[in-house]
Amino acid sequence: MNTKDRDHARFVKHLNESKYGVWLVADWLNDKHKFDVTITSNTVSKGYADRMDHVDRGDLYISKPSIEPMRVEVKSLSAEFTCKEEWPFGGEMIVCAKHSYDNAEPKPYMYVLLNNQKTHAIIIKGEDHDKWRVKVYPDKRYENMVQSFYITSVEDVKFIEL
């Protein structure tokens, strides 16, 4: 198996592991905030070669009778935190891969980054995009991959308990 195929297999594994977090956030948004929630159905490519035929349309959408549907992206992190003071990576955090935001239609209303225990989260509003910066990092989940990411300050996000 070549590097691209191994990376694709890792991607599919991560995608499958993320489903629990999406459902958890959907339940929280519906139960606590009374949003109507639609979880998108996405397809998974068979391999690296046809991956662009399966670009996702977001994790979920929230709406209310007076509000048009808004896209929400959910990320399950391995980091342990409950508040800003416990954030283990200093004064900044990765919002998302630059290409994923730039290519998203519609743009995400917000990102919900779950802690490892799924008890707390970080809310990053898409409307704060103008405050984000771009940094290039190796993506440690994959072999020899370097990506541009949007980065934001911990001062511009909200830490919450689910």
DSSP file with accessible surface (Angstrom, degrees, kcal/mol):
  #  RESIDUE AA STRUCTURE BP1 BP2  ACC     N-H-->O    O-->H-N    N-H-->O    O-->H-N    TCO  KAPPA ALPHA  PHI   PSI    X-CA   Y-CA   Z-CA
    1    1 A M              0   0  155      0, 0.0     2,-0.0     0, 0.0     0, 0.0   0.000 360.0 360.0 360.0 131.5    0.0    0.0    0.0
    2    2 A N     >  -     0   0   89      1,-0.1     4,-2.4     4,-0.0     5,-0.2  -0.257 360.0 -97.7 -83.0 173.1    1.4    3.4   -1.0
    3    3 A T  H  > S+     0   0   48      1,-0.2     4,-3.0     2,-0.2   140,-0.2   0.904 121.6  51.5 -58.9 -44.7    1.5    6.5    1.2
    4    4 A K  H  > S+     0   0  112      1,-0.2     4,-2.3     2,-0.2    -1,-0.2   0.907 111.7  47.1 -62.7 -39.6   -1.6    8.1   -0.3
    5    5 A D  H  > S+     0   0   67      2,-0.2     4,-2.3     1,-0.2    -1,-0.2   0.895 112.7  49.2 -70.1 -37.2   -3.6    4.9    0.2
    6    6 A R  H  X S+     0   0   84     -4,-2.4     4,-2.1     2,-0.2    -2,-0.2   0.927 112.5  48.4 -65.6 -42.4   -2.4    4.6    3.9
    7    7 A D  H  X S+     0   0   16     -4,-3.0     4,-2.6     2,-0.2    -2,-0.2   0.895 109.9  52.1 -64.3 -38.8   -3.3    8.2    4.5
    8    8 A H  H  X S+     0   0   23     -4,-2.3     4,-2.6    -5,-0.2     5,-0.2   0.930 108.1  51.1 -63.1 -42.7   -6.7    7.7    2.9
    9    9 A A  H  X S+     0   0   50     -4,-2.3     4,-2.2     1,-0.2    -1,-0.2   0.908 111.0  48.6 -61.5 -39.8   -7.3    4.7    5.2
   10   10 A R  H  X S+     0   0   88     -4,-2.1     4,-2.7     2,-0.2    -1,-0.2   0.910 109.5  53.0 -64.6 -42.4   -6.3    6.8    8.2
   11   11 A F  H  X S+     0   0   95     -4,-2.6     4,-2.7     2,-0.2    -2,-0.2   0.932 109.3  48.0 -58.5 -46.7   -8.7    9.6    7.0
   12   12 A V  H  X S+     0   0   32     -4,-2.6     4,-2.6     2,-0.2     5,-0.2   0.917 111.1  51.6 -62.8 -40.1  -11.6    7.1    6.8
   13   13 A K  H  X S+     0   0  112     -4,-2.2     4,-2.2    -5,-0.2    -2,-0.2   0.948 112.0  45.9 -61.1 -47.3  -10.8    5.8   10.3
   14   14 A H  H  X S+     0   0   52     -4,-2.7     4,-1.3     2,-0.2    -2,-0.2   0.893 111.2  53.6 -63.0 -39.2  -10.7    9.4   11.7
   15   15 A L  H >X S+     0   0   42     -4,-2.7     4,-0.6     1,-0.2     3,-0.5   0.938 110.2  46.4 -61.8 -46.1  -14.0   10.2    9.9
   16   16 A N  H >< S+     0   0   78     -4,-2.6     3,-0.9     1,-0.2     4,-0.4   0.891 110.8  52.7 -64.3 -38.4  -15.7    7.2   11.4
   17   17 A E  H 3< S+     0   0  108     -4,-2.2     3,-0.4     1,-0.2     4,-0.4   0.743 102.1  61.4 -69.0 -21.9  -14.4    8.0   14.8
   18   18 A S  H <X S+     0   0   28     -4,-1.3     4,-1.7    -3,-0.5     3,-0.3   0.657  80.7  84.3 -80.6 -13.6  -15.8   11.6   14.5
   19   19 A K  H <X S+     0   0  114     -3,-0.9     4,-2.3    -4,-0.6     5,-0.2   0.878  84.2  56.2 -60.9 -39.7  -19.4   10.5   14.2
   20   20 A Y  H  > S+     0   0  149     -3,-0.4     4,-2.4    -4,-0.4    -1,-0.2   0.929 107.2  49.8 -59.0 -44.6  -20.0   10.2   17.9
   21   21 A G  H  > S+     0   0    0     -4,-0.4     4,-2.5    -3,-0.3    -1,-0.2   0.891 108.7  52.4 -61.7 -39.4  -18.9   13.8   18.5
   22   22 A V  H  X S+     0   0    9     -4,-1.7     4,-2.6     2,-0.2    -1,-0.2   0.945 111.7  45.7 -62.8 -46.5  -21.2   15.1   15.7
   23   23 A W  H  X S+     0   0  159     -4,-2.3     4,-2.4     2,-0.2    -2,-0.2   0.893 111.7  52.7 -64.8 -37.8  -24.2   13.3   17.3
   24   24 A L  H  X S+     0   0   42     -4,-2.4     4,-2.3    -5,-0.2    -1,-0.2   0.938 112.0  44.4 -62.8 -46.4  -23.3   14.6   20.7
   25   25 A V  H  X S+     0   0    0     -4,-2.5     4,-3.0     2,-0.2     5,-0.3   0.906 111.2  54.5 -66.7 -39.1  -23.1   18.2   19.5
   26   26 A A  H  X S+     0   0    8     -4,-2.6     4,-2.2    -5,-0.2     5,-0.2   0.935 109.9  46.9 -59.3 -44.9  -26.4   17.8   17.5
   27   27 A D  H  X S+     0   0  100     -4,-2.4     4,-3.3     2,-0.2     5,-0.3   0.921 112.6  49.6 -63.6 -42.9  -28.1   16.6   20.7
   28   28 A W  H  X>S+     0   0   31     -4,-2.3     4,-2.3     1,-0.2     5,-0.9   0.925 111.7  48.1 -62.6 -45.4  -26.7   19.5   22.7
   29   29 A L  H  X5S+     0   0    2     -4,-3.0     6,-2.0     3,-0.2     4,-0.6   0.885 118.2  41.5 -64.7 -37.1  -27.7   22.1   20.1
   30   30 A N  H  X5S+     0   0   74     -4,-2.2     4,-0.9    -5,-0.3    -2,-0.2   0.943 121.5  38.7 -74.7 -47.8  -31.2   20.6   20.0
   31   31 A D  H  <5S+     0   0  101     -4,-3.3    -3,-0.2    -5,-0.2    -2,-0.2   0.951 128.2  28.0 -71.7 -50.3  -31.8   20.0   23.7
   32   32 A K  H  <5S+     0   0  131     -4,-2.3    -3,-0.2    -5,-0.3    -1,-0.1   0.865 134.4  28.4 -83.1 -37.9  -30.1   23.0   25.2
   33   33 A H  H  <<S-     0   0   67     -5,-0.9    -3,-0.2    -4,-0.6    -2,-0.2   0.422  95.5-129.2-108.4  -1.7  -30.5   25.6   22.5
   34   34 A K     <  +     0   0  135     -4,-0.9     2,-0.3    -6,-0.2    -4,-0.2   0.775  51.1 155.1  60.0  30.3  -33.7   24.3   20.8
   35   35 A F        -     0   0   28     -6,-2.0     2,-0.5    -9,-0.1    29,-0.2  -0.626  49.7-120.0 -80.2 146.6  -32.3   24.3   17.3
   36   36 A D  E     -A   63   0A  87     27,-3.5    27,-2.0    -2,-0.3     2,-0.5  -0.767  39.0-155.4 -76.4 133.7  -33.7   22.0   14.7
   37   37 A V  E     -A   62   0A  39     -2,-0.5     2,-0.5    25,-0.2    25,-0.2  -0.957  18.5-171.0-123.3 131.9  -30.7   20.0   13.7
   38   38 A T  E     -A   61   0A  89     23,-2.7    23,-2.6    -2,-0.5     2,-0.5  -0.987  12.4-152.6-119.9 120.5  -29.9   18.2   10.5
   39   39 A I  E     -A   60   0A  48     -2,-0.5    21,-0.2    21,-0.2    20,-0.1  -0.816  24.7-125.7 -90.6 128.2  -27.0   15.8   10.3
   40   40 A T        -     0   0   20     19,-1.6     2,-0.6    -2,-0.5    18,-0.1  -0.385   9.9-131.4 -74.6 150.4  -25.6   15.6    6.8
   41   41 A S        -     0   0   97     -2,-0.1     2,-0.3    16,-0.0    16,-0.1  -0.909  30.8-174.7 -99.7 124.1  -25.2   12.3    5.0
   42   42 A N        -     0   0   59     -2,-0.6     2,-0.3    14,-0.1    14,-0.1  -0.900  17.4-133.0-119.2 151.2  -21.8   12.1    3.4
   43   43 A T        -     0   0   87     -2,-0.3     2,-0.5    12,-0.1    -2,-0.0  -0.674  14.9-136.3-100.0 158.0  -20.3    9.6    1.2
   44   44 A V        -     0   0   61     -2,-0.3    11,-0.1    11,-0.0     7,-0.0  -0.953  19.4-123.5-117.6 130.6  -16.8    8.1    1.6
   45   45 A S        -     0   0   10     -2,-0.5     6,-0.1     9,-0.2     3,-0.1  -0.301  12.2-131.0 -69.0 154.9  -14.5    7.6   -1.3
   46   46 A K  S    S-     0   0  198      1,-0.1     2,-0.3     4,-0.0    -1,-0.1   0.725  82.8 -15.3 -76.3 -23.5  -13.1    4.1   -2.0
   47   47 A G  S >  S-     0   0   16      1,-0.1     3,-0.6   -39,-0.0     4,-0.2  -0.963  80.7 -78.3-166.0-179.7   -9.6    5.5   -2.3
   48   48 A Y  G >  S+     0   0   69     -2,-0.3     3,-1.5     1,-0.2     4,-0.3   0.872 116.1  64.4 -60.3 -37.8   -7.4    8.6   -2.7
   49   49 A A  G 3  S+     0   0  100      1,-0.3     3,-0.3     2,-0.1    -1,-0.2   0.838 109.9  34.6 -62.2 -35.7   -8.0    8.9   -6.4
   50   50 A D  G X  S+     0   0   43     -3,-0.6     3,-1.7     1,-0.2    -1,-0.3   0.229  82.3 113.9-105.6  19.8  -11.8    9.6   -6.2
   51   51 A R  G X   +     0   0   97     -3,-1.5     3,-1.9     1,-0.3    -1,-0.2   0.828  69.4  61.2 -60.2 -34.1  -11.7   11.6   -2.9
   52   52 A M  G >  S+     0   0  121     -3,-0.3     3,-0.7    -4,-0.3    -1,-0.3   0.682  94.4  64.0 -72.6 -12.6  -12.7   14.9   -4.6
   53   53 A D  G <  S+     0   0  128     -3,-1.7    -1,-0.3     1,-0.2    -2,-0.2   0.456 105.2  47.8 -81.9  -2.3  -16.0   13.2   -5.6
   54   54 A H  G <  S+     0   0   53     -3,-1.9    -1,-0.2    -4,-0.2     2,-0.2  -0.063  70.9 152.0-131.8  33.8  -16.9   12.9   -1.9
   55   55 A V    <   -     0   0   93     -3,-0.7   -12,-0.1     1,-0.1    -3,-0.1  -0.475  47.1-117.8 -68.4 132.3  -16.2   16.3   -0.5
   56   56 A D        -     0   0   58     -2,-0.2     3,-0.1     1,-0.1    -1,-0.1  -0.233   7.7-142.9 -76.0 162.8  -18.4   16.8    2.5
   57   57 A R        -     0   0  130      1,-0.5    -1,-0.1   -16,-0.1     2,-0.1   0.056  66.4 -69.8-108.2  21.1  -21.1   19.4    2.9
   58   58 A G        -     0   0    0      1,-0.1    -1,-0.5    13,-0.1    15,-0.1  -0.252  44.8 -94.3 108.2 161.7  -20.6   20.0    6.6
   59   59 A D  S    S-     0   0   18     13,-0.8   -19,-1.6     1,-0.3     2,-0.3   0.913  93.8 -19.8 -80.2 -45.4  -21.2   18.0    9.7
   60   60 A L  E     -AB  39  72A   0     12,-1.8    12,-3.0   -21,-0.2     2,-0.4  -0.979  53.4-134.1-157.8 165.9  -24.6   19.4   10.6
   61   61 A Y  E     -AB  38  71A  40    -23,-2.6   -23,-2.7    -2,-0.3     2,-0.4  -0.980  15.4-158.1-126.7 140.2  -26.9   22.3   10.0
   62   62 A I  E     +AB  37  70A   0      8,-2.3     8,-2.4    -2,-0.4     2,-0.3  -0.900  20.4 156.1-116.5 147.8  -28.9   24.2   12.7
   63   63 A S  E     -A   36   0A  23    -27,-2.0   -27,-3.5    -2,-0.4     5,-0.1  -0.973  24.4-157.3-157.7 167.7  -32.1   26.2   12.2
   64   64 A K  E >   - B   0  67A  73      3,-1.1     3,-2.2    -2,-0.3   -29,-0.1  -0.904  48.4 -91.8-138.9 166.0  -35.2   27.6   13.8
   65   65 A P  T 3  S+     0   0  134      0, 0.0    -1,-0.0     0, 0.0     0, 0.0   0.859 129.7  38.4 -51.9 -33.8  -38.4   28.7   12.1
   66   66 A S  T 3  S+     0   0  113      2,-0.1     2,-0.4     1,-0.0    -3,-0.0   0.389 110.1  72.3 -98.1   5.1  -37.1   32.3   11.9
   67   67 A I  E <  S-B   64   0A  60     -3,-2.2    -3,-1.1     3,-0.0     3,-0.1  -0.977  77.1-128.3-126.8 129.0  -33.5   31.3   11.0
   68   68 A E  E     -     0   0A 160     -2,-0.4    -6,-0.1    -5,-0.1    -2,-0.1  -0.361  50.2 -78.9 -65.2 152.6  -32.1   29.9    7.8
   69   69 A P  E     -     0   0A  74      0, 0.0     2,-0.4     0, 0.0    -6,-0.2  -0.251  49.2-158.9 -57.3 137.9  -30.0   26.7    8.2
   70   70 A M  E     -B   62   0A  38     -8,-2.4    -8,-2.3    -3,-0.1     2,-0.2  -0.982  16.7-118.6-124.2 136.7  -26.4   27.4    9.3
   71   71 A R  E     -B   61   0A  12     36,-0.5    38,-3.0    -2,-0.4    39,-1.3  -0.493  26.9-169.2 -77.4 135.9  -23.5   25.1    8.8
   72   72 A V  E     -Bc  60 110A   0    -12,-3.0   -12,-1.8    -2,-0.2   -13,-0.8  -0.991   6.8-156.8-126.9 130.9  -21.7   23.7   11.9
   73   73 A E  E     - c   0 111A  10     37,-2.3    39,-2.8    -2,-0.4     2,-0.4  -0.909   8.7-157.9-106.4 135.8  -18.4   21.8   11.8
   74   74 A V  E     - c   0 112A   7     -2,-0.4     2,-0.4    37,-0.2    39,-0.2  -0.947   7.8-173.2-117.4 131.5  -17.5   19.5   14.7
   75   75 A K  E     - c   0 113A  70     37,-2.8    39,-3.2    -2,-0.4     2,-0.7  -0.992  14.0-150.1-124.4 128.3  -14.0   18.5   15.6
   76   76 A S  E     - c   0 114A  44     -2,-0.4     2,-0.2    37,-0.2    39,-0.1  -0.888  22.2-162.1 -97.0 117.9  -13.1   15.9   18.2
   77   77 A L        -     0   0   44     37,-2.5    41,-0.2    -2,-0.7    -2,-0.0  -0.642  26.2-141.3 -98.8 157.7   -9.8   16.7   19.7
   78   78 A S  S    S+     0   0  104     -2,-0.2    -1,-0.1    37,-0.1    37,-0.1   0.559  72.3 108.7 -89.4  -7.7   -7.4   14.4   21.7
   79   79 A A        -     0   0    9     35,-0.2    37,-2.7    37,-0.1     2,-0.6  -0.365  66.0-135.9 -71.3 146.8   -6.6   17.4   24.0
   80   80 A E        +     0   0  123     35,-0.2     2,-0.3    36,-0.1    -1,-0.1  -0.915  45.1 132.1-105.4 122.9   -7.8   17.5   27.6
   81   81 A F        -     0   0    1     -2,-0.6    39,-0.2     6,-0.1    36,-0.2  -0.976  34.3-177.7-161.0 155.8   -9.2   20.9   28.7
   82   82 A T  S    S+     0   0   51      1,-0.4     2,-0.3    -2,-0.3    39,-0.2   0.416  78.1  10.4-129.1 -15.9  -12.2   22.4   30.4
   83   83 A C  S >  S-     0   0   36     37,-0.1     3,-1.2     1,-0.1     4,-0.5  -0.944  85.3 -88.2-155.6 172.9  -11.3   26.1   30.2
   84   84 A K  G >  S+     0   0   75     -2,-0.3     3,-1.4     1,-0.3    -1,-0.1   0.872 121.5  58.3 -56.1 -40.4   -9.0   28.6   28.6
   85   85 A E  G 3  S+     0   0  153      1,-0.3    -1,-0.3     3,-0.0    -4,-0.0   0.754 107.2  47.9 -66.5 -22.1   -6.5   28.2   31.4
   86   86 A E  G <  S+     0   0   98     -3,-1.2    -1,-0.3     3,-0.0    -2,-0.2   0.447  76.1 125.3 -95.4  -3.1   -6.2   24.5   30.7
   87   87 A W    X   -     0   0   23     -3,-1.4     3,-0.7    -4,-0.5    -6,-0.1  -0.437  52.2-152.9 -60.3 119.5   -5.7   24.8   27.0
   88   88 A P  T 3  S+     0   0   72      0, 0.0    -1,-0.2     0, 0.0     3,-0.1   0.481  79.0  64.7 -80.3   0.5   -2.5   22.9   26.4
   89   89 A F  T >  S-     0   0  129      1,-0.4     3,-0.8     3,-0.1     2,-0.1  -0.022  99.1-116.6-117.5  30.8   -1.2   24.7   23.3
   90   90 A G  T <   -     0   0   52     -3,-0.7    -1,-0.4     1,-0.2    -3,-0.0  -0.409  69.7 -22.4  76.9-145.2   -0.6   28.2   24.5
   91   91 A G  T 3  S+     0   0   47     -2,-0.1    63,-2.1    -3,-0.1    64,-0.4   0.321 119.7  52.0 -91.4   6.3   -2.4   31.2   23.2
   92   92 A E  E <   -F  153   0B  46     -3,-0.8     2,-0.3    61,-0.3    61,-0.2  -0.923  55.6-166.7-139.5 166.5   -3.6   29.9   19.9
   93   93 A M  E     -F  152   0B   6     59,-2.4    59,-2.6    -2,-0.3     2,-0.4  -0.988  30.7-102.9-149.6 155.4   -5.5   27.0   18.3
   94   94 A I  E     -F  151   0B  72     -2,-0.3    57,-0.3    57,-0.2     3,-0.1  -0.664  25.3-173.4 -78.0 130.0   -6.1   25.5   14.9
   95   95 A V  E     -     0   0B   3     55,-3.2     2,-0.3    -2,-0.4    -1,-0.2   0.906  60.3 -54.4 -83.7 -55.0   -9.6   26.3   13.6
   96   96 A C  E     -F  150   0B   7     54,-0.8    54,-2.8    15,-0.0    -1,-0.4  -0.971  68.1 -61.0-172.3 170.5   -9.4   24.1   10.5
   97   97 A A  E  >  -F  149   0B  15     -2,-0.3     4,-1.5    52,-0.2     3,-0.5  -0.474  49.7-126.9 -64.9 136.8   -7.4   23.3    7.4
   98   98 A K  H  > S+     0   0   66     50,-2.8     4,-2.7     1,-0.2     5,-0.2   0.912 107.0  53.1 -56.1 -44.5   -7.3   26.4    5.2
   99   99 A H  H  > S+     0   0  104     49,-0.5     4,-2.1     1,-0.2    -1,-0.2   0.850 103.4  57.6 -63.8 -31.5   -8.6   24.6    2.1
  100  100 A S  H  > S+     0   0   43     -3,-0.5     4,-0.5     2,-0.2    -1,-0.2   0.917 113.2  38.3 -69.4 -39.2  -11.6   23.2    4.0
  101  101 A Y  H >< S+     0   0   22     -4,-1.5     3,-1.0    -3,-0.2    -2,-0.2   0.941 115.8  52.2 -71.7 -46.9  -12.9   26.7    5.0
  102  102 A D  H 3< S+     0   0   52     -4,-2.7    -2,-0.2     1,-0.3    -1,-0.2   0.850 116.4  39.9 -59.3 -35.1  -11.9   28.3    1.7
  103  103 A N  H 3< S+     0   0  115     -4,-2.1    -1,-0.3    -5,-0.2     2,-0.2   0.516  90.0 115.9 -91.9  -6.5  -13.8   25.7   -0.3
  104  104 A A    <<  -     0   0    6     -3,-1.0     3,-0.1    -4,-0.5   -47,-0.1  -0.446  55.2-144.9 -71.0 133.6  -16.8   25.4    2.0
  105  105 A E  S    S+     0   0  144      1,-0.3     2,-0.1    -2,-0.2    -3,-0.0  -0.943  90.5  23.8-138.9 116.2  -20.2   26.5    0.7
  106  106 A P  S    S-     0   0   62      0, 0.0    -1,-0.3     0, 0.0     3,-0.1   0.657 104.1-119.9 -74.6 165.6  -21.9   27.7    2.7
  107  107 A K        -     0   0   73     -2,-0.1   -36,-0.5    -3,-0.1    -2,-0.1  -0.398  40.2 -92.3 -66.8 145.8  -19.2   28.9    5.1
  108  108 A P        -     0   0    5      0, 0.0   -36,-0.2     0, 0.0     3,-0.1  -0.361  22.1-152.4 -63.1 137.2  -19.5   27.5    8.6
  109  109 A Y  S    S-     0   0   71    -38,-3.0    17,-2.7     1,-0.3    18,-0.6   0.870  78.7 -12.6 -71.2 -40.4  -21.5   29.5   11.1
  110  110 A M  E     -cD  72 125A  12    -39,-1.3   -37,-2.3    15,-0.3     2,-0.4  -0.992  56.1-133.1-158.7 161.0  -19.4   27.9   13.8
  111  111 A Y  E     -cD  73 124A   3     13,-2.7    13,-2.5    -2,-0.3     2,-0.5  -0.947  15.2-158.8-112.9 137.9  -16.9   25.3   14.7
  112  112 A V  E     -cD  74 123A   0    -39,-2.8   -37,-2.8    -2,-0.4     2,-0.7  -0.974   6.9-166.1-118.7 113.1  -17.4   23.2   17.9
  113  113 A L  E     -cD  75 122A   4      9,-2.6     9,-2.0    -2,-0.5     2,-0.3  -0.904  11.3-152.1-103.4 113.2  -14.1   21.6   19.1
  114  114 A L  E     -cD  76 121A   0    -39,-3.2   -37,-2.5    -2,-0.7     7,-0.2  -0.633  12.1-123.4 -86.4 142.2  -14.7   18.9   21.6
  115  115 A N    >   -     0   0    0      5,-2.6     3,-1.4    -2,-0.3   -35,-0.2  -0.258  37.2 -97.2 -73.3 170.0  -12.3   17.9   24.3
  116  116 A N  T 3  S+     0   0   75    -37,-2.7   -36,-0.1     1,-0.3    -1,-0.1   0.860 125.9  48.7 -58.1 -36.8  -11.1   14.3   24.5
  117  117 A Q  T 3  S-     0   0   85    -38,-0.2    -1,-0.3   -36,-0.2   -37,-0.1   0.545 104.9-129.3 -81.2 -10.2  -13.6   13.5   27.2
  118  118 A K  S <  S+     0   0   46     -3,-1.4    -2,-0.1     2,-0.2     3,-0.1   0.792  81.0 108.4  64.2  32.1  -16.5   15.1   25.2
  119  119 A T  S    S+     0   0   62      1,-0.2    43,-2.5    42,-0.0     2,-0.3   0.633  77.6  28.5-106.6 -22.5  -17.5   17.1   28.3
  120  120 A H  E     - E   0 161A  27     41,-0.3    -5,-2.6   -39,-0.2     2,-0.3  -0.918  65.9-169.5-137.0 162.1  -16.4   20.5   27.2
  121  121 A A  E     -DE 114 160A   0     39,-2.4    39,-3.0    -2,-0.3     2,-0.4  -0.950  21.3-126.3-148.9 165.9  -16.0   22.3   23.9
  122  122 A I  E     -DE 113 159A   0     -9,-2.0    -9,-2.6    -2,-0.3     2,-0.5  -0.968  21.4-150.5-114.5 132.3  -14.6   25.4   22.3
  123  123 A I  E     -DE 112 158A  15     35,-3.1    35,-2.0    -2,-0.4     2,-0.5  -0.921  13.3-176.3-106.3 124.1  -16.9   27.5   20.1
  124  124 A I  E     -D  111   0A   1    -13,-2.5   -13,-2.7    -2,-0.5     2,-0.3  -0.983  18.6-140.8-120.0 119.5  -15.3   29.4   17.2
  125  125 A K  E >   -D  110   0A  62     -2,-0.5     3,-1.7    31,-0.4   -15,-0.3  -0.636   7.1-141.8 -83.6 135.0  -17.6   31.6   15.2
  126  126 A G  G >  S+     0   0    7    -17,-2.7     3,-2.0    -2,-0.3   -16,-0.2   0.802  99.2  70.5 -62.2 -27.9  -17.2   31.8   11.5
  127  127 A E  G 3  S+     0   0  143    -18,-0.6     3,-0.5     1,-0.3    -1,-0.3   0.673  89.2  64.2 -66.1 -13.2  -17.9   35.5   11.6
  128  128 A D  G X   +     0   0   30     -3,-1.7     3,-2.7     1,-0.2     4,-0.5   0.297  65.7 114.3 -90.5  11.7  -14.5   35.9   13.3
  129  129 A H  G X   +     0   0   56     -3,-2.0     3,-1.5     1,-0.3    -1,-0.2   0.821  65.9  65.8 -51.6 -34.0  -12.7   34.7   10.2
  130  130 A D  G 3  S+     0   0  130     -3,-0.5    -1,-0.3     1,-0.3    -2,-0.1   0.712  99.3  52.9 -66.0 -15.8  -11.2   38.1    9.7
  131  131 A K  G <  S+     0   0   96     -3,-2.7    -1,-0.3    25,-0.1    -2,-0.2   0.563  89.2 102.7 -91.5 -12.2   -9.2   37.6   12.9
  132  132 A W    <   -     0   0   18     -3,-1.5     2,-0.3    -4,-0.5    20,-0.2  -0.391  55.6-156.3 -74.8 151.4   -7.8   34.2   11.9
  133  133 A R  E     -G  151   0B 103     18,-2.5    18,-3.1    -2,-0.1     2,-0.5  -0.828  16.0-119.0-118.5 164.0   -4.2   33.8   10.6
  134  134 A V  E     +G  150   0B  68     -2,-0.3     2,-0.3    16,-0.2    16,-0.2  -0.887  32.4 171.8-107.9 131.9   -2.7   31.2    8.4
  135  135 A K  E     -G  149   0B  80     14,-2.3    14,-3.3    -2,-0.5     2,-0.5  -0.980  26.5-132.4-134.0 150.4    0.1   28.9    9.6
  136  136 A V  E     +G  148   0B  90     -2,-0.3    12,-0.2    12,-0.2    10,-0.0  -0.892  33.5 164.3-106.0 128.4    1.7   25.9    8.0
  137  137 A Y  E     -G  147   0B  71     10,-2.4    10,-2.7    -2,-0.5     2,-0.2  -0.978  43.2-101.9-135.9 154.3    2.2   22.8   10.1
  138  138 A P  E     -G  146   0B  82      0, 0.0     2,-1.0     0, 0.0     8,-0.3  -0.555  35.4-129.9 -69.0 137.2    2.9   19.2    9.5
  139  139 A D    >   -     0   0   11      6,-3.1     3,-2.0    -2,-0.2     6,-0.4  -0.827  20.1-163.3 -90.6 101.5   -0.3   17.2    9.8
  140  140 A K  T 3  S+     0   0  194     -2,-1.0    -1,-0.1     1,-0.3     4,-0.1   0.610  79.4  72.3 -68.0 -11.4    0.9   14.5   12.2
  141  141 A R  T 3  S+     0   0  120      4,-0.1    -1,-0.3     2,-0.1     2,-0.3   0.713 102.7  43.6 -72.3 -19.9   -2.1   12.3   11.4
  142  142 A Y  S X  S-     0   0   24     -3,-2.0     3,-0.6     3,-0.2     2,-0.4  -0.797  93.9 -91.1-127.3 166.7   -0.7   11.5    8.0
  143  143 A E  T 3  S-     0   0   49     -2,-0.3  -136,-0.1     1,-0.2    -2,-0.1  -0.612  97.7 -21.0 -81.5 127.1    2.7   10.7    6.4
  144  144 A N  T 3  S+     0   0  158     -2,-0.4     2,-0.5     1,-0.2    -1,-0.2   0.803  93.8 148.5  49.4  37.8    4.8   13.5    5.2
  145  145 A M    <   -     0   0   62     -3,-0.6    -6,-3.1    -6,-0.4     2,-0.4  -0.909  24.9-177.3-109.4 130.7    1.8   15.9    4.9
  146  146 A V  E     + G   0 138B  98     -2,-0.5     2,-0.3    -8,-0.3   -10,-0.0  -0.978  12.2 179.0-121.3 134.0    2.2   19.6    5.5
  147  147 A Q  E     - G   0 137B  30    -10,-2.7   -10,-2.4    -2,-0.4     2,-0.4  -0.957  31.4-117.1-134.8 157.0   -0.9   21.8    5.4
  148  148 A S  E     - G   0 136B  49     -2,-0.3   -50,-2.8   -12,-0.2   -49,-0.5  -0.781  38.4-170.9 -88.9 133.1   -2.0   25.5    5.8
  149  149 A F  E     -FG  97 135B  15    -14,-3.3   -14,-2.3    -2,-0.4     2,-0.4  -0.928  26.2-119.8-124.2 149.4   -4.3   25.9    8.7
  150  150 A Y  E     -FG  96 134B  18    -54,-2.8   -55,-3.2    -2,-0.3   -54,-0.8  -0.761  35.2-164.3 -82.7 135.4   -6.4   28.8   10.0
  151  151 A I  E     -FG  94 133B   1    -18,-3.1   -18,-2.5    -2,-0.4     2,-0.3  -0.926   8.0-174.4-121.4 143.8   -5.3   29.7   13.5
  152  152 A T  E     -F   93   0B   1    -59,-2.6   -59,-2.4    -2,-0.4     2,-0.2  -0.917  28.1-102.7-134.2 165.1   -7.1   31.8   16.1
  153  153 A S  E >   -F   92   0B  27     -2,-0.3     3,-1.8   -61,-0.2   -61,-0.3  -0.591  22.9-127.2 -84.4 146.5   -6.4   33.2   19.5
  154  154 A V  G >  S+     0   0   10    -63,-2.1     3,-0.9     1,-0.3   -62,-0.1   0.732 110.9  66.4 -62.8 -18.5   -7.8   31.6   22.7
  155  155 A E  G 3  S+     0   0  125    -64,-0.4    -1,-0.3     1,-0.2   -63,-0.1   0.687  97.6  52.8 -74.5 -17.9   -9.0   35.1   23.5
  156  156 A D  G <  S+     0   0   51     -3,-1.8   -31,-0.4   -25,-0.0     2,-0.3   0.190 101.6  69.9-103.3  13.7  -11.4   35.0   20.5
  157  157 A V  S <  S-     0   0   22     -3,-0.9     2,-0.5   -33,-0.1   -33,-0.2  -0.812  73.4-124.8-125.3 170.2  -13.2   31.7   21.3
  158  158 A K  E     -E  123   0A 136    -35,-2.0   -35,-3.1    -2,-0.3     2,-0.5  -0.971  13.2-151.5-120.2 127.2  -15.6   30.6   23.9
  159  159 A F  E     +E  122   0A  39     -2,-0.5     2,-0.3   -37,-0.2   -37,-0.2  -0.827  26.6 175.3 -93.9 131.9  -15.0   27.6   26.2
  160  160 A I  E     -E  121   0A  25    -39,-3.0   -39,-2.4    -2,-0.5     2,-0.4  -0.924  32.5-124.3-135.5 160.3  -18.2   25.9   27.3
  161  161 A E  E      E  120   0A 134     -2,-0.3   -41,-0.3   -41,-0.2   -42,-0.0  -0.882 360.0 360.0 -99.4 135.8  -19.4   22.9   29.3
  162  162 A L              0   0   56    -43,-2.5  -137,-0.0    -2,-0.4    -1,-0.0  -0.464 360.0 360.0 -79.5 360.0  -21.7   20.6   27.4
